[in-house]
Amino acid sequence: MLDAVEHVEMRWRNEMRTLDFAVEEVPPLDVQWPVEDEIQSAGVPLARLLPAGGGEPARVVLYRRPLELRALDREDLEDMIHDIVVEEVAHFLGLDPETVDPGYGDGDTDD
């Protein structure tokens, strides 16, 4: 995930300074907070954008196990994580994913 975040931060560092990132093993069973944005596969959350509140910044949370189970191999996992990070940052910034990263969705995160 750090590589994907660093890739996006190259263009959006100032805009992302109030956004945190985290990885959790699995999504919580009972969500007690409002979910701003959620990316799902077969009804299982892969990531969520949690809004800022209570003195805490907004946070993108990726769920490791569901992502690993959906990836074909390491390269597929890296591409999936990159696209999810781009999508969540785009949602946070109110932009299209292609604006956040012109390489979004092409499977190539090299500059």
Steps between C-alpha positions, in 0.01 A plus 500: 500500500783740576623487141152584371461789747846638415417481129184708547666738748753604235221708341263564794716533814349830618143389439559168680664639814173457696448142383633194684538146370471173687489127434284267704478121468125485434208744497313542828182296537295790629587846374423757770608807303366660185672357193581772248604262227543127479649285226356149498542174318220243529362699794827489696665836567849534355552858619317787666542874518408607851412868540688733731342554836564525871837659439607211275593547133324317219640151455521249218495146637595206277407147609793265443337157500212579261748663260739205514217254439389685185846545348630251247864566592723763658494724191119486488489587872729799447287623208180455700641690799623780273159539337318493836733763648446719192121455520487586870729804461287612206186469710666690786606781263173500301681415177490226239754219550654580159567855623672374815715257299493498119629140514198387703369162390775420252689262728820703471592728790846597370554863405 
